[in-house]
Amino acid sequence: MRIAVLTCDGFNELDSFVALALLNRVPGWRADLCGPGKTVTSMNGVRVETQQDIEFLEQADAVLVGSGVRTREIVSDTKLMARIRLDPAGRLSGRNVRARWCWRRWGCWAMRRCAPM
């Protein structure tokens, strides 16, 4: 099971790091921090390297989307959002409650598989 933890600038460390740590403890699962660039900076200034680029979301078996202080701004970035080709019907998906703007943008707000984390 390959899992993408989508993380963008302004992210909440708890959403991304806790999910990453817990999911990587499950035998046979591999969770990777994915983002739009080589590095992302959290809402508290923590700068980390991503493990996969944002296009990895297409290949992942599951996708988790966290939130942060720039979530609405990121969803409004049409160039960035065009890089994300996510078919929620084809994979398990989850999100933090505050990341609902991302799911609305991808048209999966009402789908059962898009359950809050």
C-alpha positions in Angstrom: 0.0 0.0 0.0 1.5 3.3 -1.1 0.1 6.4 0.6 0.6 10.0 -0.3 0.4 12.6 2.4 -0.2 15.9 0.5 1.7 18.7 2.2 2.0 22.3 1.0 3.5 25.5 2.4 1.7 26.7 5.5 0.9 23.1 6.5 0.0 22.0 10.0 2.8 19.7 11.3 0.3 17.6 13.3 -1.7 16.8 10.2 1.3 15.6 8.1 3.9 14.3 10.6 1.5 12.3 12.8 -0.2 10.7 9.9 3.2 9.9 8.3 4.6 8.4 11.4 1.5 6.2 12.2 1.0 4.9 8.7 4.6 3.9 8.2 4.3 1.7 11.3 1.9 -0.6 9.5 3.7 -3.6 7.9 3.5 -3.5 4.1 2.5 0.2 4.0 4.7 3.1 2.8 3.6 6.7 3.4 5.4 9.5 1.6 5.3 13.3 2.2 4.3 14.8 -1.2 4.3 18.4 -2.2 4.5 20.8 -5.0 8.2 21.4 -4.6 11.4 19.9 -3.2 10.7 21.6 0.2 7.7 22.9 2.1 7.5 25.2 5.1 5.0 24.6 7.9 2.8 27.3 9.5 5.4 27.4 12.3 8.4 27.8 10.0 9.6 24.1 10.0 11.1 23.5 6.5 11.2 19.9 5.3 12.1 18.0 2.1 9.3 16.2 0.3 9.8 12.6 -0.5 7.6 12.6 -3.7 6.4 15.3 -6.0 2.7 16.2 -6.2 2.2 14.0 -9.3 2.7 10.9 -7.1 -0.9 11.4 -6.0 -2.0 9.7 -9.2 -0.1 6.6 -8.4 -0.8 6.3 -4.7 -3.3 3.7 -3.4 -4.4 6.2 -0.8 -4.2 10.0 -0.4 -4.4 12.0 2.8 -4.7 15.8 2.7 -3.9 17.9 5.7 -4.6 21.5 6.2 -2.8 24.7 7.2 -2.9 28.4 7.3 -2.7 28.7 3.5 -5.2 26.0 2.5 -7.6 28.4 0.8 -4.8 30.2 -1.0 -3.4 27.0 -2.3 -6.7 25.7 -3.6 -7.2 29.0 -5.4 -3.8 28.5 -7.3 -5.1 27.2 -10.6 -1.6 26.4 -11.9 -0.9 24.2 -8.8 -4.3 22.6 -8.8 -3.9 21.6 -12.5 -0.9 19.5 -11.5 -3.2 17.4 -9.3 -5.2 14.8 -11.2 -7.0 13.0 -8.4 -9.7 10.5 -9.0 -11.2 9.9 -5.5 -13.3 7.0 -6.8 -10.2 5.1 -7.7 -8.4 5.3 -4.3 -9.0 5.6 -0.6 -8.9 9.3 0.4 -9.0 11.1 3.7 -8.7 14.7 4.8 -8.5 16.8 7.9 -11.8 18.6 8.5 -10.2 22.0 7.6 -9.0 20.7 4.3 -12.5 20.5 2.9 -11.7 23.2 0.3 -9.4 20.8 -1.4 -12.0 18.2 -1.7 -14.6 20.6 -3.0 -12.2 21.7 -5.7 -11.7 18.1 -6.8 -15.4 17.4 -6.8 -15.4 14.7 -4.1 -17.0 16.6 -1.2 -20.0 14.3 -1.0 -18.2 11.0 -1.7 -18.1 8.4 1.1 -14.5 7.6 0.6 -13.5 11.2 1.4 -14.0 10.7 5.2 -12.5 13.2 7.7 -9.4 12.0 9.5 
